[in-house]
Amino acid sequence: MIKFIKNFTTDEDGAVTVDWVVLTAAVVGLAAVAWTQVSDGVDDLAGDIDTALTGVVVTAPNAGPTTP
């Protein structure tokens, strides 16, 4: 039993896996934060574009104004 415990405490086979799991979780967390920031900006931009285009009348060349 003592030999098993000594081997268990010195075994590092799973250490690399734990490192990768932690790094992957950090990358996913940062991506989620970036996504929320970009999403808010895109929503604001879409609202600004909607406001700018509301009420704009498009006319065909040589055709005169049309009613929406």
C-alpha positions as CSV (number, residue, x, y, z in Angstrom):
1,M,0.0,0.0,0.0
2,I,2.9,2.4,0.8
3,K,4.3,1.8,-2.7
4,F,1.0,2.6,-4.3
5,I,0.7,5.9,-2.4
6,K,4.3,6.9,-3.3
7,N,3.6,6.1,-7.0
8,F,0.4,8.1,-6.8
9,T,2.0,11.2,-5.4
10,T,4.8,11.2,-7.9
11,D,2.7,10.4,-11.0
12,E,2.3,13.4,-13.3
13,D,0.4,11.7,-16.2
14,G,-2.8,13.7,-15.7
15,A,-1.1,17.1,-15.0
16,V,-0.9,18.1,-18.7
17,T,-4.6,17.3,-19.1
18,V,-5.5,19.5,-16.2
19,D,-3.4,22.3,-17.6
20,W,-5.2,22.1,-21.0
21,V,-8.6,22.0,-19.3
22,V,-7.8,25.2,-17.4
23,L,-6.4,26.9,-20.5
24,T,-9.4,25.9,-22.6
25,A,-11.8,27.2,-19.9
26,A,-10.0,30.5,-19.8
27,V,-10.1,30.8,-23.6
28,V,-13.9,30.0,-23.7
29,G,-14.5,32.5,-20.9
30,L,-12.6,35.3,-22.7
31,A,-14.5,34.4,-25.9
32,A,-17.8,34.7,-24.1
33,V,-16.9,38.2,-22.8
34,A,-15.7,39.3,-26.2
35,W,-19.0,38.0,-27.8
36,T,-21.1,40.0,-25.4
37,Q,-19.2,43.2,-26.1
38,V,-19.4,42.8,-29.8
39,S,-23.0,41.8,-29.7
40,D,-23.9,45.0,-27.8
41,G,-22.0,47.1,-30.3
42,V,-23.7,45.4,-33.3
43,D,-27.1,45.9,-31.7
44,D,-26.4,49.6,-31.2
45,L,-25.1,50.0,-34.8
46,A,-28.2,48.2,-36.2
47,G,-30.4,50.6,-34.2
48,D,-28.5,53.6,-35.6
49,I,-28.8,52.4,-39.1
50,D,-32.5,51.8,-38.7
51,T,-32.9,55.3,-37.4
52,A,-30.9,56.8,-40.2
53,L,-32.9,54.9,-42.9
54,T,-36.4,55.5,-41.5
55,G,-38.3,57.8,-43.7
56,V,-35.8,57.8,-46.5
57,V,-37.4,58.0,-50.0
58,V,-35.6,56.2,-52.8
59,T,-36.2,57.4,-56.3
60,A,-35.4,55.7,-59.5
61,P,-33.4,57.7,-62.0
62,N,-35.6,60.0,-64.2
63,A,-38.7,58.7,-62.5
64,G,-39.5,61.3,-59.9
65,P,-40.3,60.6,-56.2
66,T,-42.5,57.7,-55.2
67,T,-44.6,57.3,-52.0
68,P,-43.6,54.6,-49.6
